[in-house]
Amino acid sequence: MAASGTTIGTVIRWDDDRGTGLIEAPDLPAQCWVDASAVDHSTGAPALRAGQVVEVTWTRDTPPGESGDRLRALRVRPREDLQTGIGG
């Protein structure tokens, strides 16, 4: 797996109080942790929300010597042009 990249994913959890959440994408081996500081607000979106489609630039964040894949978002841009609702 690459050590970093950009892909389209979905916010599966967002905590407004902590300003953190998780993103998943079909081509990532693990969920990607995101902090509010990585969110691109230039689209006018005030915060992320569960179910939202986003473009995420990520990096592998697994400490040396640990197994598994831990991913962290470097930049998250809401993609309102790709949002879907019931029935697609």
C-alpha positions as CSV (number, residue, x, y, z in Angstrom):
1,M,0.0,0.0,0.0
2,A,1.2,3.5,-0.7
3,A,2.3,5.6,2.2
4,S,0.1,8.5,1.2
5,G,-2.4,9.6,-1.5
6,T,-5.7,11.3,-2.3
7,T,-9.0,9.6,-2.7
8,I,-12.8,10.1,-2.4
9,G,-14.3,8.8,0.8
10,T,-17.2,9.1,3.2
11,V,-17.3,10.6,6.7
12,I,-18.6,7.8,8.9
13,R,-18.3,9.6,12.2
14,W,-17.9,13.2,13.2
15,D,-17.7,14.6,16.7
16,D,-18.4,18.4,16.7
17,D,-17.3,18.7,20.4
18,R,-13.9,17.2,19.8
19,G,-13.5,18.3,16.1
20,T,-12.4,14.8,15.1
21,G,-13.9,12.0,13.0
22,L,-13.3,9.0,10.7
23,I,-13.4,8.7,7.0
24,E,-13.5,5.4,5.0
25,A,-12.9,4.8,1.3
26,P,-13.1,1.6,-0.8
27,D,-9.4,1.8,-1.7
28,L,-8.0,2.4,1.8
29,P,-7.2,-0.6,4.0
30,A,-8.3,1.2,7.2
31,Q,-10.4,4.0,8.4
32,C,-8.7,7.4,8.2
33,W,-8.7,9.7,11.3
34,V,-9.3,13.4,10.6
35,D,-8.9,16.5,12.8
36,A,-10.8,19.7,12.2
37,S,-7.5,21.5,11.4
38,A,-7.3,19.3,8.2
39,V,-10.7,20.4,6.9
40,D,-10.7,22.8,3.9
41,H,-13.4,25.4,4.7
42,S,-13.0,27.2,1.3
43,T,-16.1,25.4,0.1
44,G,-18.2,27.2,2.7
45,A,-19.0,24.0,4.7
46,P,-18.7,24.9,8.5
47,A,-17.9,21.3,9.6
48,L,-18.0,17.7,8.5
49,R,-21.0,15.5,9.0
50,A,-21.6,11.7,8.9
51,G,-22.5,10.5,5.5
52,Q,-20.8,13.4,3.7
53,V,-18.6,12.7,0.6
54,V,-15.2,14.2,0.8
55,E,-11.8,14.2,-1.0
56,V,-9.2,13.2,1.5
57,T,-5.4,13.5,1.2
58,W,-4.0,11.0,3.7
59,T,-0.8,9.6,5.0
60,R,0.1,6.4,6.8
61,D,0.5,7.2,10.5
62,T,1.5,3.9,12.0
63,P,4.4,4.3,14.4
64,P,7.6,2.3,13.6
65,G,7.5,-1.2,15.1
66,E,3.7,-1.3,15.3
67,S,1.7,-3.5,13.0
68,G,-1.5,-2.6,11.1
69,D,-2.5,0.4,9.1
70,R,-3.3,3.7,10.9
71,L,-4.2,6.5,8.5
72,R,-4.4,10.3,9.2
73,A,-6.0,12.9,7.0
74,L,-3.7,15.8,5.9
75,R,-6.5,17.7,4.0
76,V,-10.2,17.0,3.7
77,R,-12.3,18.9,1.2
78,P,-16.1,18.4,1.2
79,R,-17.4,17.4,-2.3
80,E,-20.9,18.7,-2.4
81,D,-20.9,17.9,-6.2
82,L,-20.7,14.2,-5.3
83,Q,-23.3,14.1,-2.5
84,T,-26.0,11.5,-2.8
85,G,-29.3,10.8,-1.1
86,I,-31.7,7.9,-0.9
87,G,-31.7,6.3,-4.2
88,G,-28.4,7.8,-5.3
